[in-house]
Amino acid sequence: RRCDFCQIDTGKPADFDADEPRRVAESVATMGLRYSTITGVARDDLDDGGAWLYAETVRLIHAIEHEDGHQTGVELLIPDFDSDDDQLAEVFSSRPEVLAHNVETVPRIFKRIRPGFRYERSLSVITKARDAGLVTKSNLILGMGETNDEVIAAMQDLYDAGTDLLTITQYLRPSPRHHPIERWVKPQDFVELRDAGEEIGFAGVMSGPLVRSSYRAGRLWAQAMRRRGEEIPAHLMHLDREMPAKQEAQAVVNTFGPGEEVQF
């Protein structure tokens, strides 16, 4: 399945590789990561949609024993698995620190932008993850034909579905054959959308033209844990530090002011 904004093409995927989770975990160990973000493509060709592959990757990363004794947190960004309960249960059982599923756009243009997915089905995935006790996360991409009012309505949908964390980003067109950029969203608009998200009740919102869904992922997770009143494990306490995020729109506005246009 492909989306009109994404560089990944549809087609015949590579053969199933049961050793891939081990190699991914080995790479995480080699890099000494304390927090990792893991994603992949939709594998509708597999009987379980690739659920075991996602879950096993998380399990093996969690099992890494680093020399200094720390462990690695995992944010897992998943496809919708057709919202199949058994497939989602397999993924949820691996207990990633964050379960992310990106809605990406608003209902009015969703089918055109993401023909292989369904808006309500994506919301149901988030709800099921929330019901499983996981910290949940989603993303909205701006500049594909939506209005700010529609974005705020989608934010409310996401919150009502059980989303804890939200990133809001600017669409950058991968190639001329992809969906055109409908607008360049002003940094001040990103700031206002962040403020709207905090007012709605999200545990954390990262909003800016250069933000991406994995940006400062660990920091957002720590923020969600604080809001939920849950203890941050000692090996991930370093994520619970307030640090400036230059990709956030607020940093741009602070530097350049809320002008009409900022060049990136």
N, C-alpha and C positions, 0 to 999 in steps of 0.2 A: 504494500500500500504506500502511495506517495501523496505528498501534499504539494499544493501549488507554490509554496514558498520555500521548499526544501530542496537541497542539492541532491538528495538521495533518490535514485530512480527506482521504479518498479521493475521487476524482472525475476528470472530464476535465481534464487539465492545459492550460496555455496552449500556443500553438503554439511549435515549436522556434525559438529565437532564437540564431542563430550569432554575433550581435554581443554577446551577454551577457558572454562572457569579457573582451572589451575594456572594457566599461563597469565591470565589477567591478575590473579592474586600474586603470582610471582613478580609481575611488573610493579604492583603496588608495594610489595616488600622491598624490591630493589631500589625504588625511589624513596623509601622511608616515609611514605605518606601517613599522616595522622588522620586525615579525612579524605575520602574519595567520592567522586560522582561517577556512577556507572549507568550506561544506557545502551540501547541496541535497536535494531529494526524490528518491525512486526514480522513474525514468522508464522503466517497462517498455514504454511505448508506442513508444519509439524503437528502431530496429534495433540500435543499439549500447548501449542502456540509458543513454545520456547520457555514455558514457565519454569521447568526444572533448571534450565540453563541460567536464567536470571537468579533463581533462588540459590543454586549451588555456588554461583559467583560470590554472592553476599556471604554465604556460610564460610567459604574458604578465605575471604578477606578478613572476616571476623576472627578466624583461627590463626592468623599470622601472629607470631611472637617476635616482636622487634627486640634488638639487643638492649635498648634502654628500658624495656618492660612495657612500653606503651602499646596500645591496640589501635586499630584503624576504624573510624566510623565510616558508614556508607550511606550515601544518598542514592536511591535507585529510581531512575526515570524509566517508566514502563509504557508500552502501548496499552490499548484497552483490553486485550485478550477477549474481545467481544463481550466483556463483562461476565465471562463464564465463572461461576462460583468456585468450581474445583481448581481451575487454573489460577485464579486470584488467591485462593487459600494456600496453594503451594508457594506462591511468591511471598505472601504475607508471613508465612511460617518462618521465613529466614530472618525476620525482624530487622530490616534496615532501620537506621536512625531516622531517615526520612523516606517516605514513599511519595514519589512525584509522578503526576500524570498531567500533561499540558493540554489545556483546552485550546489555547492559542488565539482564538478569535471569537467574535460575537455571533449570536444565533442567525441573524439576517443573512450573513455571507458565509456561514460555516460550511454549508454543503458545497458551495463553489470553491472555497479555499481548501477544504479537507474532504473530498468526495468519498474517501474510504472509511471515514469515521462518522459518528453521530454525536451531536452536542449533548443530548440527554444521557446517552450511554457513557460518555466520558464523565459526566457529573456523577453517575451511579458508581463508577470505579472509585472515585474519591470518597463517596459516602461509605462504601464497603471497607475501604482502608481505614477511615476514621472509626467505623464500628469495630474494627479489629484492634483498635488501640494505638494505631500508628500516627506519628506526626505526618501531616499531609501537605502537599505543595503543588502549585500549578503556575502557569505562565500565560500572559497575554502579549501578543505582538501587535503593535500599532503601526498604521500606515498602509493598511490593505483595503481601506474603504469604509471603515467603521467611523462612528462619531464618538465624541467623548461621553455623551449621555449613554450610548450603547455600551461603552466600556464599563461605566459605573454600574449599569444594570447587570452586566456579566460578572462583575466583581461581587455583586450581591448574590447572584446565583451560586458562585463558587463558595462564598462564605456559608450560605445556607446548606450547601451540599456537604460541608465539613472541612473545607480547606483552611489550614492553619497559616500557611506561608504563601506569598504571592510575589512573583517578579513581573515587571512590566517593561517592555523593550520596544525598540524601533526596528521595523522591518528593513533589511538590507537585501536587495535583489541579487540572487546568486548569478543569474545570467539573463540575457534578453528573452529567453523562452519561458522564464518564470513570471509569476504575477507582477504587474508593474507596481511601483511605489506610488500610492495615491496621495500621500502627504508626508512632509517632514514635521514631526511633532515637536513643538517648542519645548525647551527644557522646563519652562515655568509650568506647562501643562503636565509634565511628568511629576513635578513637585505637587501640584494640586491633586493629581490622581493618587499619589502616595498618601497625602493627607486624607483623601476620601476613604482609602482603604483602611487606614488606621481608625477612622471614625466608624466605619462599618464593623470593625472588630478583629481584623486579622492580627495574628500574633506577631507578624513581621511582614513588611513590604519593602522590596528593593525596586526602585523605579528610576529609569534613565535611558537615554538613547543608546548608550554603549553597554548597558547591563545585559547580561544573558542569564538564562535560567540557572546555570551552575555557578554564577558569580557570587562570591562570598557565601557559598552554600553552608559552610560550617557555622559561620557567624549567625546566619538566620536560624539555623537549627537550635543553637544555644539560646537565642532570643525566644524561640517557641517554648523551649523547656522551662525557661524562667516564667513565662506567661502561664504555663500549665501547672506551675508549682511543683515541678519534678526536679529531682537532683541531677546535675550534670556529672557524669562519671569522672573520676580523677584524671584518667588518661585523655580526656577531651576538654579539660578545664581551660586550656590555652585558647579555645574558641570563644570563651566567654569574656572577650576583651573588646571594649569599644574602640574601633579604629576607623579613621576616615576612609571612605570609599570613593575614589576619584571618579568612577564611572557613574555614580549616582547623579541624577539631575541637580540635586541641591548643591553639589560641589561646583557644577557648571554655572549655576545661577549666582552662587557666591563669588565666583571669579569674574564672570562677564556681565552679570546683571540680567534681569528678565527681558532681554531685548527680543526683537522680532525674529532674529535668525542667528544661529551659531553654526559655523562651519566645522565639520569633523574630518 
